[in-house]
Amino acid sequence: MQNRLPYIIRGKRGKKGNWEKTRLPRKTIVHVNRNHIIKNINKSPQERKPVIAVKTSNSVVLESGNKRKTKFYTNQLEIPYPCRIIYLSTR
């Protein structure tokens, strides 16, 4: 008792609600494959491989039931922010 008044403790009744949590955006990774750049030096322009790999966290379900992250290669990538990545194999 404090000053002749009862001390009141706030009750803990279960877990806090999780309906107001913000979701994080899905992660996307851009990787420049250095090995492809080195291999492209001595090849003709038609035989060159794309060197920019884009990996996303979006899962793709295969026929076997396994999940796999998506990954694709390209030579040019435009990001919806003030940014652009271009690989010119002629230089």
C-alpha positions in Angstrom: 0.0 0.0 0.0 1.1 3.5 -0.8 -0.3 6.4 1.2 -3.1 4.2 2.4 -4.1 3.4 -1.2 -3.7 -0.1 -2.8 -0.8 -0.5 -5.3 -2.3 -1.6 -8.7 -0.3 -3.6 -11.1 -1.3 -3.5 -14.8 -2.6 -6.9 -16.0 -0.9 -8.9 -18.7 -3.6 -10.7 -20.6 -2.1 -12.6 -23.5 0.0 -11.6 -26.4 -0.1 -8.2 -28.1 -2.0 -8.0 -31.4 0.0 -8.4 -34.6 -2.5 -6.9 -37.0 -0.9 -3.5 -37.1 2.6 -4.5 -38.0 4.0 -3.2 -41.3 5.3 -5.8 -43.8 8.8 -5.4 -45.1 9.2 -5.2 -48.9 10.5 -8.4 -50.6 14.2 -8.4 -51.0 15.8 -8.2 -54.4 19.5 -8.6 -55.0 21.4 -7.3 -58.1 24.7 -9.1 -58.7 27.2 -8.4 -61.5 28.8 -11.8 -62.4 32.5 -11.1 -62.9 33.2 -14.6 -64.3 30.8 -13.9 -67.2 32.6 -10.6 -67.9 36.0 -12.3 -68.1 34.6 -15.1 -70.3 32.9 -12.6 -72.6 36.2 -10.8 -73.5 37.2 -13.2 -76.3 33.8 -14.1 -77.6 31.8 -12.6 -80.5 28.9 -10.4 -79.6 26.3 -13.1 -80.4 28.0 -15.6 -78.1 28.3 -13.4 -75.0 26.4 -14.2 -71.9 24.4 -11.6 -69.9 26.3 -10.6 -66.8 23.8 -8.9 -64.5 21.9 -11.4 -62.3 18.7 -10.4 -60.5 17.6 -12.6 -57.6 14.2 -12.1 -56.0 12.7 -13.7 -52.9 9.5 -14.6 -54.8 9.3 -18.4 -54.6 8.4 -20.5 -57.6 6.9 -23.9 -56.9 8.4 -26.6 -59.1 6.6 -29.8 -60.3 8.3 -31.8 -57.7 6.8 -29.6 -55.0 10.0 -27.9 -54.0 10.2 -24.1 -53.8 13.0 -22.1 -55.6 13.8 -18.4 -55.6 13.7 -16.8 -59.0 16.9 -15.6 -60.7 17.4 -14.3 -64.2 20.3 -12.7 -66.2 20.2 -9.6 -68.3 22.6 -7.0 -69.8 20.5 -4.0 -68.9 18.5 -3.3 -65.8 16.3 -0.3 -65.0 15.3 0.3 -61.4 12.2 2.5 -60.6 14.4 5.0 -58.7 16.9 7.4 -60.3 19.2 4.5 -61.2 20.1 2.4 -64.3 22.6 -0.4 -64.7 24.0 -1.1 -68.2 26.7 -3.5 -69.3 28.3 -2.6 -72.6 30.5 -5.4 -73.8 32.1 -3.3 -76.5 34.3 -1.3 -74.0 
